[in-house]
């Protein structure tokens, strides 16, 4: 197979895979990062307009006196930086790769039909430059995608494989220990994007099995939120006791998160993972484009 044909194949690979990425990219498809600018939750920050510098200034003004405070602010700043970086690089890398794949594929096709043969040396130089630029941009996107996928937290509250998010302290009583609370991270108690394919975050028939209905129905967004931000919760507190008046929760040794009735979370997981894998292949194709572009630049007669 000639260098020219390999050059053309690399360009086509970049173009086709990036078109697929444009349709499934988690940011571009609005599966993540839309946020709600009116919300007070840090996790609802719209990624496109996230102002990470503001959080750095707030950390400086917080005058933290202990490591927990420092780590809370650092985790928030890291979350914002990764989310903003992934948003910007997804648009930047995908658009550049589309242009690179189209331009190099078009000139490569012309040369395969013996057109503009005197331009082969310039085509090789274009391929070399475009391949390097495409690789750098796509690789940076892969890094941000991987970091957000494995480190950032989604809007889903964490629960174990049986759907449990809290267990009662002692044999009886109204106090429960929250299973996923971590004081060092502002977004503890939330599931990472890489966990969203698990059964507890998607619809599964008869997932809760023999769990008592009272222990499933008791959970609410407020209760899950409080448990994500506290080591323990007490259902006898005024805020809960009024809402739970007459509710037979006293027999519950465990509290279960409400069942999820769709597979939206698996869709988000699939978009992250697919875009990550395809982008890695695009990185390799960009390396190939740069390599064969360099060879064509040196020996244009070998096209």
N, C-alpha and C positions, 0 to 999 in steps of 0.2 A: 504494500500500500504506500503510495507516494506521500511526500511531506505535505503537498498541497491538499490532498484529500483528507489527511489527518487534521490539518488546520481547519478545513471546512467542517469536519465532524465535531471538533471541539467547540466551534462557534455555534453550531446547531444545538449541541448539548446544553450550552449555556442559555441559549434562547428558549428552548422548549422547557427546561426545568424551571427557569425563572418565571415563565408564563404560568406554570403550575403553582409556583410559590405565590404569585400575585393573587391567585384565587383562594389559597388556603392560609396565607400568612396570618397569624393570630392578631396582629395589630391592624393590618390593612383590612382584614375581614371584620373588624370591630368586635371580635370575640373577647378581647381584653383591652384594657387601657382607655375605655371610653370615660369611665368615672362619672362623678357628679360634683360639679364645682360648688354646689350649695351644701354639700354634706360636710359634717365636722370630722368625719373619719379620715385618717391618713391614707387608708387603703382605697378610698374613693377618689384619690387625686387623678384628674385626667392626665395621662402620660404625655400628651402633646404639649401641654402648657405647664407641666410640673416645674416649680421654681425651687430647685434644690438649695440654692444659695440662701433662701429664706430660712430653711431649716438649720443651716450652718450658723446663721446669725442668731437664731433662737437658742441653739446649743450654747453659744458664747454668752448669751444673756441669762441662761438658766443657772449659771454658777454652780455646777454640779459639785457636790461634796463627797460623792462616793462612786465606786466603779459601776454600780447598777445604773445610776443615772447616765453616766458616760456611755455605757453600752447601749442603753435605750436610744439615745440620740444618734449614736453611730449606726445602729441598725436601721433607723429611720432614714438617715442620709444615704446609706448604702442602697436601701430599697428604692429611694427616689432616683438616685444616680443610675442604677441598673435599668429601671423602667424607662426613664427618659432616653437613655442611650439605646435601648432596644428599639423604641419607637422611631427615633431619628434614623438609625442605621437600617431598619427594615425598609423604609421608603428609599433611602439613599442607595443602598446596595442593589435592591431589586430594580430600580429605575436604570442605574448605570449598567447592570448586567443585561437588561433588555436591549439597551442601545448598543452595547459592545457585541452581543450575540448577533443582532440584526446587521450592523455595519460590516463586521468581519465575515459573517455568513454570506452577505450579498456580494462583497468583492471576491471572496473565495469561489463562489458559484460562477461569477463572470470568468475567472481565470480557468476554471474547469472546462468551460466552453470555449477556451482559447481566445478569450477577449481580453484586451488591455494587458497582454503579456509583458509589455515594457514597464508595467506598473507593479510587477510582482515584488520588487525590492522594497518599494514604499509600503505595499500591503504587509510584508513581513515586519516592517518597523511599526506599523499601526497595530498589528497583532501583538507584538512584543510589549508595547506601551499599554495597550488596553488590557492585556492579560495580567500585567503587574498591578495595574490600578484595580481591576476587577477582583483579583485575588485578595488584595489588602482590604478592600471594602467588605467583601463577602466574609472574609475570615474574622474581621472585627464584629460583624453581625453575628456570626456563629458563636463568638465568645459571649456577647451580650445575651443572645438567646439561651445559651447553656446556663449562664449565671441566673437569669430570671427563672428559667425552668426548674432548676434544682435548688435555688436559694430563696426566691421571693415567695410571698404568701398570697394565696387567692382570697376571695371573699367568703369561702366556705369554712365554717367552724369545724375544728378537728374533732374526730371521734374515733374509737378503736374499731376493729374489724366486726364487732357485734353491734356497732352503733352507739356504744356507751360513751358519755363524756364526763360523767361524775359518779362517784361511789360514796355511799353513806359512811360516815365516820362512826364506828361502833355498831352494835347490834340494833339499836333503836335511836331515835332522835331525828332532828330536822337539819342537821349539818352534813354537808357533802363536800368531799375533796374533789377538786377539779383535776382531771387527769393530765391535761396538756398545758397547764400554766407554767410559764418560765419568766421570772421577774426581770431577766436581763434583756429581753427582747420585747419591743413595743407591740409586735404583732404575733406574740405567742398565742397558741390556741387556735391558729388558722392552719389550714392544710396547704402544703406547697403545691405548685402547679404539677410537679412530677408525681403527686399522689392522687390526682383527680381521676385516674382510671380505675381506682379501687372500688370495690362493690359498695362500700358505705357512702360513696359520694354520687352514686347513680342508681337508677331504678332497678330493683331486683325483686322478683316475686317472692313473697313470704320471707323477706330478709330477716325480720325481727323474730321469727319463730314463736317461741312460747313466752316471750316477754309480756308482762301484764300491760293491758291497754292504758291503765292509769299512769304507768311509768313512762309510756310513750307520749301520751297526750299532754303530760305536764310541761314538756319542753316548749320553749318559745324563743323568738329571736332575742328578746331581752335577757332571758335566762342564760342562753348560750353566750351572749356578749359579756355578761357579768362574769361568767365562769372562765372566759378567755382572758379576763383581766384581774382575776383574783385567785388566790390559792384555795380558798374555800367559799362556799355560799351557805346561807342559813335560810331555809324556806319559811322560818317563823318571822323573819324580818317584815316590817310593815308593808313594804312594797310588794312582797310576795304573798303574804298571808291574806291580804284583801283580794288579790286576783285569784288565789287558790282556795278561797273560802268554800268549804264543802267538798273539795276535791280529795278523793281517797288516795293520797300519795304516801301515807304513813307506812304502807307495806313495801315501799320501793327501796330495795337495797342498792339499786343502780338507776341512773337517769339516762334515758335514751334520746338521742337527737331525732327530730322529726324525719320521717321517711321522705326521700327525694323521689319525685314521680316522673323524672325525665332523665335523659342521658347527655345533657348539655355539658356537664363537666368532663365526660369522656371525649366529647367533641373538641373541647379546648385542649385537652392533653394530646389528642391526635394531631391537632394543628401545630402545636409546639414541636412535637417530635418529628413530624413529617417535614416541616420547614427546616428543621435542624439538619436532618439527614440529607435532604436535597441540596441544601446550601453547602454541605461538605463536598458533595459530588461536584457542585458548581466550582468550588475552590480548586478541585483537581483539574476540571476542564479549563479553568483560567491558567493554571500552570502549564497545561498542554498547549494552550493557545500562545502563551508567551514563548515556550520552548520552540515550537514549530515556526512561530513568527521570526524568531531569532535565526533559525536555520535557513529560512527563505530569504531573510535579509542578507545573509552571508553568501548563499548560493542560489540566487533566483532562478537559475536554469534548471534546478531540480524539482520545480513545481510539478 
